[in-house]
């Protein structure tokens, strides 16, 4: 029995699994997370999310751990009921690659973490709702909105707003649904929450657009990082402290929507090493 355990331990050390790497990186996760989250809980939540999507276990390890370190730097949990941070997959130059998507609640958390705002929200505008945007010398830029009674019709846009703490002032944006589908939805959207929960993706896009117009400060660095890395390929290279971020527009390879389901994703990692 002792011999068998020794052999098994040696094999595990030689061919580490995803879980082994997560445990190995816990100290680095904790440094990024600070006091906001426990690294062991963060790693366990990540492992649960990974097991729920078999394609992740077949993906480029640099992209997986790039996405996880991004989540840690943003101090957002991966997966779970809050849906603040999603792991999705696409193919880049024929290789399965993990692509992070920050959820609506993730953006709300990041805005509130700045300490600059007392409230942030986004809501959907439907075809039968009353919505009018205008501007005048008395009210400045403003909008009027009235939710339709009864059938509201299809979604035609989103309003996102943030109220500045200590001031009777609100920043807001309106983004049309067609614009979001054309300019903000990733090409591989059918394998992401854009297919399963488009309304939430519209609301997060509203806040992602809004953040461009909010006051800039060091307290908002996490929000700016999220907007930059959201729906981009983020890679972690061994020995390099900064993450490598490539937006979809900078990737000139063909995008392939992945539909195949590998049989045993976690075990596949026994033959993979984190590339350097």
Backbone as CSV, one residue per row, in Angstrom:
resi,resn,N_x,N_y,N_z,CA_x,CA_y,CA_z,C_x,C_y,C_z
1,UNK,0.825,-1.206,0.000,0.000,0.000,0.000,0.863,1.261,0.000
2,UNK,1.954,1.239,0.795,2.840,2.393,0.866,3.473,2.677,-0.482
3,UNK,3.874,1.591,-1.177,4.492,1.738,-2.487,3.529,2.361,-3.474
4,UNK,2.259,1.880,-3.444,1.259,2.401,-4.371,1.036,3.900,-4.148
5,UNK,0.966,4.303,-2.880,0.755,5.721,-2.580,1.950,6.554,-3.024
6,UNK,3.145,6.041,-2.852,4.346,6.767,-3.262,4.379,6.954,-4.768
7,UNK,4.009,5.896,-5.493,3.971,5.975,-6.951,2.932,6.985,-7.405
8,UNK,1.760,6.932,-6.758,0.684,7.860,-7.120,1.093,9.305,-6.846
9,UNK,1.763,9.523,-5.701,2.197,10.877,-5.353,3.240,11.385,-6.336
10,UNK,4.155,10.506,-6.725,5.182,10.897,-7.700,4.564,11.234,-9.040
11,UNK,3.545,10.447,-9.452,2.872,10.696,-10.728,2.133,12.032,-10.698
12,UNK,1.467,12.299,-9.566,0.720,13.559,-9.444,1.660,14.752,-9.523
13,UNK,2.842,14.615,-8.924,3.808,15.702,-8.955,4.366,15.906,-10.353
14,UNK,4.537,14.790,-11.100,5.080,14.874,-12.445,4.052,15.401,-13.430
15,UNK,2.794,15.004,-13.246,1.716,15.405,-14.154,0.630,16.137,-13.367
16,UNK,0.865,17.386,-12.999,-0.103,18.116,-12.177,-1.423,18.360,-12.912
17,UNK,-2.498,18.365,-12.147,-3.828,18.636,-12.675,-4.171,20.108,-12.475
18,UNK,-5.331,20.502,-12.966,-5.806,21.868,-12.746,-5.853,22.174,-11.254
19,UNK,-6.367,21.225,-10.481,-6.482,21.431,-9.039,-5.106,21.642,-8.399
20,UNK,-4.103,20.916,-8.889,-2.744,21.102,-8.369,-2.247,22.521,-8.647
21,UNK,-2.482,23.008,-9.864,-2.045,24.357,-10.206,-2.786,25.412,-9.392
22,UNK,-4.083,25.192,-9.192,-4.847,26.139,-8.387,-4.282,26.221,-6.974
23,UNK,-3.941,25.078,-6.417,-3.349,25.062,-5.077,-1.982,25.743,-5.074
24,UNK,-1.207,25.503,-6.127,0.131,26.100,-6.237,0.056,27.625,-6.297
25,UNK,-0.971,28.139,-6.981,-1.078,29.588,-7.179,-1.831,30.303,-6.047
26,UNK,-2.292,29.567,-5.049,-3.083,30.196,-3.993,-2.394,31.395,-3.344
27,UNK,-1.087,31.312,-3.022,-0.444,32.497,-2.428,-0.497,33.720,-3.339
28,UNK,-0.325,33.515,-4.667,-0.398,34.638,-5.605,-1.825,35.152,-5.722
29,UNK,-2.794,34.220,-5.718,-4.194,34.650,-5.723,-4.477,35.529,-4.506
30,UNK,-3.979,35.099,-3.334,-4.263,35.838,-2.115,-3.670,37.233,-2.158
31,UNK,-2.475,37.370,-2.726,-1.866,38.703,-2.838,-2.721,39.615,-3.707
32,UNK,-3.277,39.050,-4.786,-4.125,39.850,-5.675,-5.473,40.160,-5.029
33,UNK,-6.014,39.197,-4.297,-7.335,39.355,-3.693,-7.317,40.285,-2.485
34,UNK,-6.155,40.406,-1.829,-6.094,41.193,-0.606,-6.946,40.551,0.474
35,UNK,-7.651,41.379,1.223,-8.499,40.882,2.304,-9.949,40.663,1.863
36,UNK,-10.221,40.907,0.580,-11.613,40.866,0.126,-12.168,39.450,0.009
37,UNK,-11.322,38.502,-0.398,-11.759,37.118,-0.587,-10.665,36.184,-0.101
38,UNK,-11.083,34.979,0.301,-10.134,33.955,0.704,-9.660,33.189,-0.528
39,UNK,-8.346,33.031,-0.684,-7.793,32.404,-1.883,-8.255,30.959,-2.047
40,UNK,-8.357,30.216,-0.946,-8.796,28.823,-1.035,-10.234,28.743,-1.547
41,UNK,-11.098,29.634,-1.041,-12.489,29.666,-1.508,-12.544,30.118,-2.962
42,UNK,-11.731,31.104,-3.321,-11.667,31.581,-4.703,-11.265,30.442,-5.637
43,UNK,-10.236,29.671,-5.251,-9.762,28.566,-6.080,-10.817,27.465,-6.186
44,UNK,-11.525,27.197,-5.107,-12.565,26.161,-5.130,-13.719,26.569,-6.037
45,UNK,-14.124,27.834,-5.962,-15.177,28.329,-6.850,-14.739,28.231,-8.311
46,UNK,-13.462,28.544,-8.576,-12.931,28.458,-9.932,-12.952,27.022,-10.424
47,UNK,-12.546,26.092,-9.569,-12.541,24.676,-9.960,-13.955,24.191,-10.272
48,UNK,-14.921,24.624,-9.484,-16.315,24.252,-9.738,-16.771,24.754,-11.105
49,UNK,-16.445,26.010,-11.414,-16.813,26.581,-12.714,-16.118,25.848,-13.846
50,UNK,-14.871,25.467,-13.648,-14.111,24.752,-14.676,-14.741,23.390,-14.958
51,UNK,-15.132,22.681,-13.915,-15.733,21.358,-14.087,-17.093,21.433,-14.769
52,UNK,-17.765,22.569,-14.653,-19.080,22.723,-15.273,-18.989,22.944,-16.775
53,UNK,-17.820,23.321,-17.276,-17.623,23.543,-18.711,-16.477,22.664,-19.190
54,UNK,-16.757,21.505,-19.775,-15.707,20.556,-20.168,-14.663,21.151,-21.111
55,UNK,-15.037,22.159,-21.898,-14.092,22.725,-22.865,-12.929,23.443,-22.194
56,UNK,-13.140,23.940,-20.978,-12.085,24.693,-20.300,-10.880,23.800,-20.022
57,UNK,-11.133,22.538,-19.689,-10.040,21.622,-19.409,-9.183,21.304,-20.616
58,UNK,-9.680,21.593,-21.809,-8.933,21.365,-23.042,-8.248,22.633,-23.545
59,UNK,-8.379,23.714,-22.805,-7.936,25.024,-23.302,-6.476,25.318,-22.965
60,UNK,-5.942,26.340,-23.623,-4.595,26.826,-23.369,-4.485,27.216,-21.891
61,UNK,-3.593,26.565,-21.121,-3.492,26.871,-19.694,-3.154,28.330,-19.412
62,UNK,-2.385,28.966,-20.300,-2.031,30.367,-20.078,-3.275,31.244,-20.089
63,UNK,-4.229,30.908,-20.964,-5.455,31.706,-21.030,-6.348,31.440,-19.826
64,UNK,-6.389,30.197,-19.360,-7.199,29.885,-18.179,-6.677,30.641,-16.966
65,UNK,-5.376,30.550,-16.723,-4.850,31.198,-15.530,-4.732,32.710,-15.722
66,UNK,-4.654,33.170,-16.962,-4.759,34.603,-17.197,-6.123,35.116,-16.776
67,UNK,-7.180,34.370,-17.147,-8.541,34.761,-16.763,-8.712,34.712,-15.253
68,UNK,-8.155,33.683,-14.609,-8.310,33.559,-13.160,-7.550,34.656,-12.416
69,UNK,-6.355,35.001,-12.891,-5.624,36.087,-12.238,-6.302,37.422,-12.487
70,UNK,-6.954,37.575,-13.631,-7.743,38.782,-13.874,-8.869,38.873,-12.849
71,UNK,-9.599,37.775,-12.651,-10.676,37.758,-11.660,-10.151,38.095,-10.279
72,UNK,-8.963,37.550,-9.945,-8.381,37.832,-8.629,-8.016,39.306,-8.495
73,UNK,-7.429,39.883,-9.542,-7.074,41.301,-9.490,-8.311,42.182,-9.377
74,UNK,-9.403,41.763,-10.028,-10.656,42.511,-9.934,-11.394,42.226,-8.629
75,UNK,-10.941,41.170,-7.943,-11.550,40.729,-6.690,-13.007,40.330,-6.889
76,UNK,-13.218,39.537,-7.956,-14.537,39.019,-8.276,-14.502,37.493,-8.241
77,UNK,-15.483,36.850,-7.616,-15.532,35.387,-7.622,-15.887,34.856,-9.009
78,UNK,-15.371,33.690,-9.322,-15.623,33.069,-10.627,-16.873,32.199,-10.542
79,UNK,-17.784,32.372,-11.502,-18.990,31.555,-11.541,-19.894,31.808,-10.349
80,UNK,-20.693,30.812,-10.017,-21.579,30.916,-8.864,-22.838,31.704,-9.159
81,UNK,-23.732,31.805,-8.179,-25.031,32.460,-8.394,-24.943,33.950,-8.681
82,UNK,-23.885,34.630,-8.227,-23.776,36.066,-8.480,-23.438,36.376,-9.933
83,UNK,-22.837,35.414,-10.628,-22.491,35.575,-12.053,-21.718,36.862,-12.306
84,UNK,-20.741,37.149,-11.435,-19.951,38.370,-11.608,-18.826,38.188,-12.622
85,UNK,-18.381,36.939,-12.816,-17.244,36.686,-13.698,-17.422,35.321,-14.342
86,UNK,-17.469,35.296,-15.688,-17.700,34.056,-16.442,-16.420,33.601,-17.148
87,UNK,-16.257,32.288,-17.255,-15.211,31.697,-18.094,-15.873,31.110,-19.330
88,UNK,-15.496,31.588,-20.515,-16.041,31.054,-21.765,-14.873,30.567,-22.626
89,UNK,-15.189,29.881,-23.724,-14.127,29.365,-24.588,-14.384,29.726,-26.047
90,UNK,-13.299,29.874,-26.773,-13.325,30.062,-28.224,-12.047,29.453,-28.773
91,UNK,-11.903,29.413,-30.088,-10.674,28.915,-30.692,-9.854,30.071,-31.239
92,UNK,-8.573,30.094,-30.899,-7.620,31.068,-31.401,-6.513,30.286,-32.094
93,UNK,-6.389,30.484,-33.416,-5.408,29.745,-34.216,-5.526,28.242,-33.992
94,UNK,-6.764,27.782,-33.935,-7.030,26.354,-33.813,-6.940,25.808,-32.411
95,UNK,-6.586,26.628,-31.419,-6.439,26.143,-30.047,-7.554,26.689,-29.166
96,UNK,-8.177,25.788,-28.411,-9.182,26.235,-27.463,-8.557,27.213,-26.470
97,UNK,-9.253,28.318,-26.247,-8.727,29.395,-25.416,-9.830,29.896,-24.494
98,UNK,-9.487,30.128,-23.246,-10.449,30.666,-22.285,-10.537,32.179,-22.450
99,UNK,-11.760,32.687,-22.497,-11.992,34.136,-22.615,-12.904,34.569,-21.463
100,UNK,-12.461,35.505,-20.629,-13.290,35.960,-19.512,-14.355,36.946,-19.952
101,UNK,-15.520,36.845,-19.318,-16.581,37.826,-19.516,-17.021,38.313,-18.138
102,UNK,-16.908,39.609,-17.917,-17.349,40.206,-16.656,-18.859,40.390,-16.733
103,UNK,-19.573,39.921,-15.720,-21.026,40.009,-15.705,-21.532,41.362,-15.229
104,UNK,-22.831,41.559,-15.353,-23.459,42.815,-14.927,-23.191,43.094,-13.451
105,UNK,-23.429,42.081,-12.599,-23.199,42.286,-11.170,-21.726,42.546,-10.874
106,UNK,-20.835,42.006,-11.710,-19.421,42.283,-11.554,-19.113,43.749,-11.783
107,UNK,-19.698,44.324,-12.837,-19.489,45.751,-13.107,-20.096,46.624,-12.010
108,UNK,-21.271,46.243,-11.523,-21.872,47.004,-10.427,-20.942,47.003,-9.218
109,UNK,-20.387,45.823,-8.893,-19.477,45.719,-7.761,-18.238,46.588,-7.961
110,UNK,-17.686,46.570,-9.170,-16.470,47.338,-9.454,-16.721,48.843,-9.357
111,UNK,-17.869,49.298,-9.826,-18.196,50.726,-9.713,-18.345,51.113,-8.240
112,UNK,-19.060,50.286,-7.476,-19.265,50.604,-6.065,-17.960,50.517,-5.279
113,UNK,-17.048,49.648,-5.712,-15.757,49.521,-5.024,-14.919,50.799,-5.095
114,UNK,-15.201,51.654,-6.065,-14.428,52.897,-6.174,-14.704,53.826,-5.007
115,UNK,-15.875,53.679,-4.384,-16.249,54.569,-3.291,-16.715,55.933,-3.754
116,UNK,-16.795,56.131,-5.060,-17.142,57.441,-5.610,-18.636,57.601,-5.867
117,UNK,-19.378,56.498,-5.818,-20.785,56.528,-6.242,-21.680,55.941,-5.160
118,UNK,-22.861,56.525,-5.010,-23.831,56.033,-4.034,-24.781,55.015,-4.658
119,UNK,-24.858,55.018,-5.978,-25.759,54.078,-6.645,-25.331,53.885,-8.094
120,UNK,-25.444,52.664,-8.584,-25.210,52.369,-9.999,-26.231,51.324,-10.414
121,UNK,-26.757,51.479,-11.610,-27.811,50.562,-12.055,-27.905,50.617,-13.574
122,UNK,-28.558,49.626,-14.128,-28.873,49.612,-15.560,-30.217,48.936,-15.724
123,UNK,-31.017,49.408,-16.665,-32.315,48.777,-16.917,-32.591,48.755,-18.416
124,UNK,-33.393,47.784,-18.806,-33.697,47.584,-20.219,-34.852,48.472,-20.663
125,UNK,-34.761,48.963,-21.885,-35.832,49.739,-22.511,-36.482,48.855,-23.568
126,UNK,-37.789,48.704,-23.472,-38.532,47.867,-24.422,-39.252,48.748,-25.445
127,UNK,-39.661,48.112,-26.528,-40.255,48.835,-27.655,-41.482,49.639,-27.260
128,UNK,-42.308,49.110,-26.350,-43.550,49.784,-25.981,-43.385,50.729,-24.783
129,UNK,-42.197,50.798,-24.214,-41.941,51.772,-23.148,-41.860,53.171,-23.757
130,UNK,-42.102,54.172,-22.913,-41.875,55.545,-23.360,-40.461,55.945,-22.981
131,UNK,-39.673,56.351,-23.971,-38.322,56.817,-23.707,-38.023,57.994,-24.627
132,UNK,-37.498,59.065,-24.041,-37.112,60.224,-24.820,-35.865,60.845,-24.196
133,UNK,-34.826,61.030,-24.991,-33.603,61.707,-24.551,-33.596,63.102,-25.141
134,UNK,-33.206,64.090,-24.342,-33.193,65.477,-24.809,-32.190,66.277,-23.977
135,UNK,-32.096,67.561,-24.273,-31.208,68.449,-23.526,-31.767,69.863,-23.586
136,UNK,-31.605,70.599,-22.473,-31.969,72.006,-22.475,-31.110,72.734,-21.445
137,UNK,-31.235,74.038,-21.397,-30.375,74.833,-20.517,-30.691,74.615,-19.044
138,UNK,-31.902,74.215,-18.745,-32.302,74.038,-17.347,-31.892,72.678,-16.804
139,UNK,-32.122,71.632,-17.583,-31.878,70.270,-17.088,-30.597,69.663,-17.643
140,UNK,-29.967,70.328,-18.603,-28.815,69.710,-19.256,-29.275,68.529,-20.086
141,UNK,-28.443,67.497,-20.214,-28.863,66.279,-20.901,-29.720,65.458,-19.945
142,UNK,-30.841,64.973,-20.443,-31.737,64.206,-19.582,-32.522,63.216,-20.425
143,UNK,-33.205,62.307,-19.731,-34.107,61.384,-20.417,-35.376,61.245,-19.590
144,UNK,-36.456,60.962,-20.272,-37.726,60.644,-19.631,-38.076,59.209,-19.979
145,UNK,-38.500,58.468,-18.988,-38.796,57.048,-19.191,-40.051,56.677,-18.421
146,UNK,-40.900,55.897,-19.074,-42.102,55.396,-18.421,-42.328,53.957,-18.887
147,UNK,-42.303,53.044,-17.950,-42.473,51.621,-18.265,-43.877,51.356,-18.791
148,UNK,-43.960,50.625,-19.890,-45.250,50.320,-20.502,-46.078,49.416,-19.599
149,UNK,-47.360,49.634,-19.597,-48.277,48.747,-18.890,-48.643,47.594,-19.818
150,UNK,-48.630,46.381,-19.297,-48.944,45.228,-20.139,-47.729,44.778,-20.940
151,UNK,-47.963,44.365,-22.168,-46.893,43.854,-23.020,-45.901,44.961,-23.379
152,UNK,-44.642,44.739,-23.033,-43.630,45.781,-23.253,-42.931,45.641,-24.607
153,UNK,-43.045,44.480,-25.255,-42.402,44.294,-26.544,-40.931,43.924,-26.403
154,UNK,-40.234,43.763,-27.521,-38.815,43.371,-27.480,-37.923,44.471,-26.908
155,UNK,-36.761,44.073,-26.435,-35.789,45.023,-25.897,-35.176,45.826,-27.037
156,UNK,-35.133,47.156,-26.892,-34.570,48.020,-27.932,-33.364,48.820,-27.441
157,UNK,-33.067,48.734,-26.139,-31.914,49.472,-25.644,-31.721,49.282,-24.155
158,UNK,-30.734,49.983,-23.610,-30.449,49.922,-22.186,-30.050,51.319,-21.699
159,UNK,-30.434,51.627,-20.479,-30.002,52.837,-19.796,-29.116,52.418,-18.625
160,UNK,-27.919,52.991,-18.529,-27.032,52.756,-17.385,-26.739,54.090,-16.734
161,UNK,-26.753,54.116,-15.404,-26.501,55.381,-14.719,-25.747,55.151,-13.410
162,UNK,-25.033,56.175,-12.982,-24.312,56.144,-11.711,-24.511,57.491,-11.027
163,UNK,-24.860,57.447,-9.748,-25.082,58.674,-8.970,-23.835,58.956,-8.138
164,UNK,-23.256,60.137,-8.307,-22.024,60.505,-7.617,-22.311,60.741,-6.128
165,UNK,-21.501,60.126,-5.275,-21.693,60.225,-3.838,-21.535,61.674,-3.362
166,UNK,-22.499,62.132,-2.571,-22.433,63.469,-1.997,-22.916,64.577,-2.905
167,UNK,-23.349,64.236,-4.134,-23.813,65.262,-5.077,-25.147,64.833,-5.685
168,UNK,-25.957,65.797,-6.013,-27.218,65.519,-6.699,-26.948,65.502,-8.197
169,UNK,-26.091,64.595,-8.604,-25.668,64.535,-10.002,-25.585,63.080,-10.438
170,UNK,-26.109,62.804,-11.618,-26.119,61.439,-12.134,-25.545,61.418,-13.538
171,UNK,-24.628,60.489,-13.784,-24.107,60.260,-15.136,-24.862,59.089,-15.742
172,UNK,-25.228,59.218,-17.017,-25.999,58.139,-17.642,-25.666,58.024,-19.118
173,UNK,-25.943,56.842,-19.680,-25.818,56.607,-21.118,-26.991,55.756,-21.583
174,UNK,-27.327,55.913,-22.844,-28.334,55.065,-23.495,-27.656,54.386,-24.677
175,UNK,-27.778,53.060,-24.748,-27.179,52.302,-25.846,-28.269,51.453,-26.494
176,UNK,-28.390,51.561,-27.808,-29.413,50.801,-28.517,-29.025,49.330,-28.640
177,UNK,-30.044,48.473,-28.660,-29.810,47.026,-28.723,-29.057,46.634,-29.987
178,UNK,-29.414,47.225,-31.108,-28.739,46.881,-32.369,-27.264,47.262,-32.328
179,UNK,-26.956,48.356,-31.660,-25.558,48.781,-31.524,-24.791,47.788,-30.661
180,UNK,-25.410,47.324,-29.576,-24.743,46.364,-28.699,-24.485,45.053,-29.415
181,UNK,-25.461,44.607,-30.206,-25.264,43.348,-30.933,-24.189,43.492,-32.008
182,UNK,-24.114,44.657,-32.625,-23.168,44.852,-33.721,-21.759,45.171,-33.243
183,UNK,-21.641,45.937,-32.144,-20.326,46.449,-31.753,-19.777,45.889,-30.445
184,UNK,-20.647,45.376,-29.589,-20.189,44.938,-28.277,-20.320,43.434,-28.057
185,UNK,-21.153,42.778,-28.819,-21.300,41.331,-28.678,-20.140,40.632,-29.379
186,UNK,-19.450,39.690,-28.713,-18.314,39.023,-29.355,-18.770,38.145,-30.514
187,UNK,-17.854,37.900,-31.444,-18.194,37.089,-32.605,-18.597,35.666,-32.213
188,UNK,-18.032,35.174,-31.122,-18.304,33.806,-30.684,-19.456,33.772,-29.668
189,UNK,-20.381,34.723,-29.753,-21.389,34.952,-28.733,-22.281,33.755,-28.440
190,UNK,-22.443,32.848,-29.400,-23.366,31.734,-29.193,-22.885,30.749,-28.132
191,UNK,-21.609,30.840,-27.743,-21.100,29.959,-26.678,-20.853,30.742,-25.392
192,UNK,-21.576,31.851,-25.217,-21.376,32.729,-24.058,-22.727,33.126,-23.452
193,UNK,-22.713,33.832,-22.321,-23.970,34.340,-21.753,-24.724,35.290,-22.668
194,UNK,-24.091,35.791,-23.729,-24.819,36.613,-24.690,-25.958,35.820,-25.333
195,UNK,-25.864,34.524,-25.386,-26.943,33.703,-25.952,-27.964,33.322,-24.878
196,UNK,-27.478,32.981,-23.687,-28.362,32.483,-22.642,-28.974,33.586,-21.782
197,UNK,-28.362,34.749,-21.715,-28.863,35.823,-20.850,-28.528,37.184,-21.469
198,UNK,-29.121,37.441,-22.628,-28.787,38.652,-23.369,-29.105,39.916,-22.585
199,UNK,-30.199,39.897,-21.818,-30.575,41.083,-21.052,-29.498,41.497,-20.065
200,UNK,-28.907,40.529,-19.360,-27.835,40.832,-18.423,-26.598,41.354,-19.149
201,UNK,-26.331,40.815,-20.335,-25.187,41.284,-21.115,-25.428,42.706,-21.621
202,UNK,-26.677,43.031,-21.970,-27.006,44.403,-22.352,-26.731,45.350,-21.183
203,UNK,-27.159,44.971,-19.988,-26.991,45.842,-18.828,-25.514,46.018,-18.481
204,UNK,-24.752,44.936,-18.565,-23.312,45.085,-18.275,-22.637,45.943,-19.339
205,UNK,-23.097,45.839,-20.588,-22.529,46.662,-21.653,-22.836,48.133,-21.414
206,UNK,-24.031,48.404,-20.915,-24.373,49.781,-20.587,-23.395,50.377,-19.587
207,UNK,-23.068,49.635,-18.532,-22.125,50.135,-17.531,-20.714,50.177,-18.102
208,UNK,-20.374,49.215,-18.949,-19.044,49.228,-19.575,-18.861,50.477,-20.432
209,UNK,-19.905,50.878,-21.139,-19.848,52.110,-21.925,-19.837,53.326,-20.998
210,UNK,-20.660,53.287,-19.967,-20.759,54.416,-19.036,-19.422,54.730,-18.379
211,UNK,-18.644,53.688,-18.042,-17.399,53.926,-17.310,-16.421,54.813,-18.077
212,UNK,-16.546,54.860,-19.406,-15.675,55.722,-20.195,-15.863,57.198,-19.837
213,UNK,-17.065,57.548,-19.377,-17.400,58.945,-19.138,-17.377,59.306,-17.653
214,UNK,-17.087,58.346,-16.793,-17.027,58.626,-15.360,-15.672,59.227,-15.003
215,UNK,-15.597,59.984,-13.917,-14.320,60.579,-13.502,-13.243,59.511,-13.314
216,UNK,-12.044,59.807,-13.764,-10.940,58.864,-13.656,-10.184,59.094,-12.349
217,UNK,-9.838,58.002,-11.696,-9.061,58.072,-10.465,-8.395,56.726,-10.246
218,UNK,-7.423,56.697,-9.341,-6.758,55.433,-9.026,-7.742,54.453,-8.403
219,UNK,-8.786,54.951,-7.750,-9.792,54.076,-7.150,-10.594,53.325,-8.209
220,UNK,-10.579,53.839,-9.440,-11.341,53.216,-10.519,-10.462,52.351,-11.425
221,UNK,-9.243,52.023,-10.970,-8.326,51.245,-11.802,-8.892,49.865,-12.121
222,UNK,-9.539,49.225,-11.154,-10.130,47.913,-11.388,-11.226,47.963,-12.431
223,UNK,-12.046,49.003,-12.390,-13.114,49.177,-13.369,-12.545,49.346,-14.765
224,UNK,-11.476,50.139,-14.892,-10.842,50.345,-16.191,-10.214,49.048,-16.705
225,UNK,-9.600,48.272,-15.809,-9.009,46.992,-16.203,-10.080,46.037,-16.694
226,UNK,-11.212,46.000,-16.003,-12.306,45.122,-16.423,-12.797,45.485,-17.817
227,UNK,-12.972,46.773,-18.068,-13.445,47.218,-19.381,-12.452,46.867,-20.476
228,UNK,-11.150,46.905,-20.154,-10.126,46.580,-21.131,-10.060,45.079,-21.411
229,UNK,-10.161,44.262,-20.374,-9.934,42.821,-20.513,-11.213,42.021,-20.747
230,UNK,-12.357,42.621,-20.523,-13.637,41.937,-20.721,-13.760,41.454,-22.166
231,UNK,-14.037,40.166,-22.345,-14.212,39.543,-23.665,-12.929,39.550,-24.488
232,UNK,-11.793,39.698,-23.828,-10.488,39.643,-24.491,-9.773,38.363,-24.081
233,UNK,-8.717,38.004,-24.815,-7.874,36.877,-24.426,-6.824,37.400,-23.457
234,UNK,-6.811,36.850,-22.259,-5.890,37.275,-21.206,-4.993,36.085,-20.876
235,UNK,-3.697,36.275,-21.018,-2.779,35.160,-20.773,-1.848,35.471,-19.602
236,UNK,-1.555,34.409,-18.854,-0.610,34.477,-17.751,0.656,33.745,-18.179
237,UNK,1.790,34.466,-18.221,3.072,33.865,-18.546,3.886,33.714,-17.265
238,UNK,4.471,32.545,-17.096,5.240,32.246,-15.893,6.386,33.248,-15.745
239,UNK,6.509,33.813,-14.545,7.604,34.733,-14.267,7.362,36.159,-14.711
240,UNK,6.212,36.417,-15.343,5.879,37.769,-15.812,4.714,38.288,-14.968
241,UNK,4.906,39.385,-14.219,3.852,39.837,-13.305,2.613,40.386,-14.006
242,UNK,2.796,41.046,-15.154,1.658,41.637,-15.841,0.958,40.617,-16.736
243,UNK,-0.340,40.768,-16.866,-1.120,39.900,-17.751,-1.045,40.418,-19.181
244,UNK,-1.037,39.494,-20.144,-1.045,39.850,-21.562,-2.497,39.870,-22.032
245,UNK,-2.964,41.027,-22.500,-4.371,41.202,-22.885,-4.459,41.522,-24.366
246,UNK,-5.240,40.707,-25.096,-5.482,40.943,-26.518,-6.982,40.981,-26.754
247,UNK,-7.471,42.137,-27.195,-8.891,42.244,-27.488,-9.215,41.491,-28.763
248,UNK,-10.503,41.234,-28.967,-10.922,40.474,-30.138,-10.507,41.152,-31.429
249,UNK,-10.478,42.488,-31.424,-10.134,43.213,-32.642,-8.664,43.048,-33.022
250,UNK,-7.820,42.666,-32.032,-6.402,42.500,-32.339,-6.062,41.073,-32.742
251,UNK,-7.027,40.183,-32.660,-6.790,38.791,-33.028,-7.228,38.597,-34.475
252,UNK,-6.301,38.331,-35.360,-6.623,38.287,-36.779,-6.927,36.878,-37.271
253,UNK,-7.049,35.912,-36.355,-7.387,34.555,-36.776,-8.897,34.415,-36.875
254,UNK,-9.336,33.333,-37.507,-10.760,33.073,-37.626,-11.319,32.648,-36.277
255,UNK,-12.511,33.118,-35.991,-13.187,32.735,-34.762,-14.051,31.521,-35.041
256,UNK,-13.928,30.505,-34.221,-14.696,29.281,-34.391,-15.515,29.056,-33.131
257,UNK,-16.814,28.904,-33.272,-17.658,28.587,-32.132,-17.474,27.119,-31.805
258,UNK,-17.117,26.817,-30.578,-16.790,25.456,-30.183,-18.041,24.738,-29.706
259,UNK,-18.305,23.585,-30.267,-19.482,22.824,-29.860,-19.134,21.424,-29.369
260,UNK,-17.893,20.953,-29.649,-17.561,19.599,-29.226,-17.421,19.537,-27.715
261,UNK,-17.683,18.373,-27.122,-17.620,18.175,-25.695,-16.569,17.131,-25.364
262,UNK,-15.374,17.501,-24.881,-14.372,16.533,-24.481,-14.912,15.632,-23.376
263,UNK,-14.412,14.428,-23.298,-14.979,13.441,-22.390,-14.520,13.613,-20.951
264,UNK,-13.262,13.954,-20.717,-12.751,14.035,-19.362,-11.812,15.225,-19.236
265,UNK,-12.347,16.427,-19.061,-11.528,17.633,-19.168,-10.456,17.750,-18.104
266,UNK,-10.769,17.419,-16.862,-9.813,17.628,-15.793,-8.641,16.674,-15.923
267,UNK,-8.921,15.401,-16.271,-7.832,14.440,-16.418,-6.902,14.798,-17.557
268,UNK,-7.424,15.484,-18.581,-6.583,15.862,-19.699,-5.412,16.728,-19.244
269,UNK,-5.604,17.462,-18.153,-4.552,18.361,-17.681,-3.370,17.600,-17.099
270,UNK,-3.510,16.298,-16.890,-2.391,15.523,-16.376,-1.240,15.478,-17.371
271,UNK,-1.512,15.790,-18.632,-0.467,15.759,-19.645,-0.052,17.157,-20.091
272,UNK,-0.629,18.199,-19.444,-0.331,19.566,-19.845,0.532,20.264,-18.804
273,UNK,1.365,21.160,-19.246,2.142,22.003,-18.360,1.866,23.449,-18.705
274,UNK,2.001,24.314,-17.745,1.837,25.744,-18.014,3.012,26.187,-18.895
275,UNK,2.735,26.631,-20.148,3.839,27.061,-21.019,4.524,28.288,-20.450
276,UNK,5.817,28.407,-20.731,6.588,29.553,-20.247,6.857,30.522,-21.386
